[in-house]
Amino acid sequence: MNPRKLIRPLDAASIIKDAQKELQSSTRRLFGKRLLSLGGLALLSGCDLTDDKSINTMLRRVSTLNDGAQALLFDPRKPAPTYPESMLTRPFPFNAYYDIDQVPEVDAQTYRLEVGGLVKGKRIWTLDELRALQQRSQVTRHICIEGWSAIGKWGGVRFADFLILAGADTGAKYVAFHCADNYWTSIDMPTALHPQTLLALTYDGNVLPPKYGFPMKLRMPTKLGYKNPKHIVAITVTNEFPGGYWENQGYNWFGGS
């Protein structure tokens, strides 16, 4: 079955409504205070920012605006730019919410990928089984929210193909990812089915190094770096809004690049 035929219009209004509910905690209010000056917030939001309630209102408005604009502009069939291998960034930068000496060690022999939620097929996958699937590669740009970018060559299984093989409900709203480094994030289903969304098992033709996410990371050139989880150990297909590690601290949920 052609994965493109499975792509449905993005349910932007429903996703925005779910994301709005997440902007309630004191952590998010603190993020908002640190993100911009009070004067800048007032200009953006039209609020009299004299208390936490006003700041929380601003955060909801700004987040809704960002998620809504990105969701409406996103084309699940439009490819991100690709590049020749001569433009690869060497070395490709390491980036995480911890130092490189804290990269988790995952045993390839005992590794198991758990697939849960709205799926009717195979729920436990070994690394050998993932490597036996049809492999694709792409040379695309990774864009970090911190302001830098790098071009890398990633190889692996097209995520849309994997979801079909796993019997996932591709009409569901979200796909969530949980990782060996305790990171977690989630994406909308149209992005999951995008032809360039990849379960990456290799980097530059070699087994994916630990610092880049061994044994597997999600590579999405249509999303910012923090939406590309590494060391994935579990995938959940769901209609319940999953949030994410950074998203629950105030980062934009859609995270389009």
C-alpha positions in Angstrom: 0.0 0.0 0.0 1.3 3.5 -0.9 1.8 5.4 2.4 0.9 8.7 0.6 -2.7 7.4 0.2 -2.9 7.1 4.0 -2.1 10.7 4.7 -5.1 12.6 5.9 -5.6 16.4 6.4 -4.0 17.6 9.6 -6.6 18.0 12.3 -5.2 21.4 13.2 -8.0 22.6 15.4 -8.2 19.5 17.5 -4.4 19.4 18.0 -4.3 23.0 18.9 -7.0 22.5 21.5 -5.0 19.6 23.0 -1.8 21.6 23.1 -3.6 24.5 24.8 -4.5 22.3 27.7 -0.8 21.7 28.4 0.1 25.3 29.1 -1.1 25.3 32.7 1.8 24.5 35.1 4.1 26.8 37.0 7.0 25.5 35.0 5.5 26.8 31.8 4.8 30.2 33.4 8.4 30.3 34.5 9.5 29.5 31.0 7.4 32.4 29.7 8.9 34.8 32.2 12.4 33.9 31.1 11.6 33.8 27.4 10.8 37.4 26.9 10.7 40.7 28.8 7.4 41.7 30.4 7.3 44.6 27.9 7.8 42.2 25.0 5.1 39.8 26.3 2.6 42.6 26.7 3.3 43.8 23.1 2.8 40.3 21.8 -0.3 39.4 23.8 -2.1 42.6 24.5 -2.2 41.5 28.2 -1.5 43.5 31.3 1.2 41.1 32.6 1.0 41.8 36.3 0.6 38.3 37.6 1.0 34.6 36.8 -2.6 34.4 35.4 -1.8 37.1 32.8 1.5 35.4 31.8 -0.3 32.0 31.5 -2.9 33.6 29.2 -0.1 35.1 27.1 1.5 31.7 26.8 -1.7 30.0 25.7 -2.2 32.7 23.0 1.4 32.6 21.7 1.5 28.8 21.7 -1.9 28.5 20.0 -0.7 31.0 17.4 2.5 29.1 16.7 1.0 25.7 16.6 -1.9 26.9 14.5 0.2 28.7 11.9 2.7 25.8 11.6 -0.1 23.2 11.3 -1.9 25.1 8.6 1.3 25.7 6.6 2.6 22.1 6.9 2.3 20.1 3.7 2.6 16.3 4.5 3.6 15.6 0.9 6.2 18.4 0.3 9.8 17.2 0.7 12.4 19.1 2.7 15.5 20.1 0.8 18.2 17.4 0.2 21.9 18.0 -0.3 24.9 16.3 -2.0 27.2 14.3 0.3 29.9 16.8 -0.4 28.0 19.2 1.9 28.0 16.9 4.9 28.9 18.6 8.2 32.0 16.9 9.6 31.9 16.2 12.4 28.2 16.2 12.8 27.5 18.0 16.2 26.5 16.1 19.3 23.5 17.7 21.1 21.4 16.6 24.0 20.1 17.8 27.4 23.1 16.1 29.0 26.8 15.9 28.4 28.3 13.4 25.9 29.8 11.3 28.7 26.2 10.6 29.8 25.1 9.0 26.5 23.2 5.8 27.4 24.7 2.4 26.4 22.1 0.2 24.7 22.9 -3.5 24.2 22.1 -4.4 20.6 21.5 -8.0 21.5 18.9 -7.4 24.1 17.3 -4.3 22.5 13.6 -4.5 21.9 11.4 -1.8 20.4 7.9 -1.8 21.9 5.0 -0.5 19.8 1.8 0.2 21.7 -1.4 2.0 21.7 -3.6 1.9 18.6 -1.9 -0.9 16.7 -3.1 -4.4 15.7 0.1 -6.0 14.5 3.6 -6.8 15.7 4.4 -5.0 19.0 7.9 -6.2 19.8 10.7 -5.6 17.3 14.4 -6.6 17.5 17.2 -4.6 16.0 17.8 -7.4 13.4 14.2 -7.3 12.4 14.3 -3.6 11.9 17.5 -3.8 9.8 15.9 -6.5 7.6 13.2 -4.0 6.4 13.7 -2.0 3.3 16.2 0.7 4.0 16.4 4.2 2.6 18.8 7.1 3.0 18.6 10.9 2.9 21.0 13.8 3.2 19.1 16.5 5.0 19.7 19.5 7.3 19.2 19.3 11.0 18.0 22.6 12.4 18.5 23.3 16.1 16.3 25.7 18.1 19.6 27.0 19.6 20.4 28.7 16.2 22.7 26.3 14.5 22.2 23.7 11.7 24.2 20.8 10.2 23.8 18.5 7.2 23.9 14.7 7.8 23.3 11.5 6.0 20.8 9.2 7.7 19.7 5.7 6.7 16.9 3.5 7.9 13.3 2.6 7.6 10.7 5.0 6.3 8.4 5.5 9.3 5.2 5.3 7.2 6.2 1.9 6.0 7.0 0.7 9.5 3.6 2.0 10.9 1.8 0.0 8.1 3.8 -3.2 8.9 3.0 -2.7 12.6 -0.7 -2.4 11.9 -0.9 1.1 13.3 -4.1 3.1 13.1 -2.9 5.8 10.7 -6.1 7.8 11.3 -4.9 8.4 14.9 -3.8 11.9 15.9 -0.5 11.4 17.5 2.6 9.2 17.8 4.7 9.3 21.0 8.3 8.3 21.5 10.0 7.2 24.7 13.8 6.8 24.8 16.6 5.1 26.7 17.9 8.4 27.9 14.5 9.2 29.5 13.7 11.7 26.8 10.3 11.7 25.2 8.3 13.6 22.6 5.4 13.3 20.2 4.4 14.3 16.7 1.2 14.5 14.6 0.3 11.6 12.4 0.7 13.5 9.1 4.3 14.2 10.0 4.7 10.6 10.9 3.6 9.6 7.4 5.7 12.2 5.7 7.9 10.4 3.1 11.1 11.7 4.7 10.3 10.8 8.3 12.8 8.0 9.0 13.6 5.5 11.7 17.3 6.1 11.4 19.6 3.1 12.0 22.7 4.4 10.3 24.7 7.6 10.0 26.9 8.2 7.0 26.7 4.6 5.9 27.7 3.1 9.3 25.8 1.8 12.3 24.3 4.8 14.1 26.9 5.8 16.8 25.7 6.1 20.4 26.2 9.9 20.4 23.7 10.2 17.5 21.1 7.9 19.0 22.0 4.2 18.8 20.3 2.0 18.2 17.7 4.1 16.5 16.5 7.7 16.3 13.7 9.4 14.5 14.9 11.7 11.7 12.5 14.3 10.5 13.9 17.2 8.3 10.5 18.9 8.6 10.9 19.3 12.4 13.4 21.2 14.7 16.0 19.1 16.4 14.3 18.7 19.7 11.5 16.8 17.9 14.0 14.2 16.6 14.3 11.7 19.5 17.3 9.4 20.0 17.7 6.0 21.6 14.0 5.1 20.9 12.8 2.1 22.9 9.0 2.6 22.7 6.5 4.0 20.2 2.8 4.7 21.1 0.0 5.5 18.6 -2.7 7.4 20.4 -5.5 10.0 20.3 -4.5 11.3 23.7 -2.2 14.4 23.6 1.2 13.1 24.7 3.2 16.3 25.1 7.0 16.0 25.4 10.1 16.6 27.6 10.7 20.2 26.3 7.2 20.8 25.1 5.9 20.4 28.7 8.4 23.1 29.7 7.1 25.6 27.2 8.6 24.7 23.8 6.3 24.9 20.8 4.7 21.4 20.3 4.4 21.4 16.6 8.1 22.3 16.2 8.3 22.7 12.5 11.5 23.7 10.9 
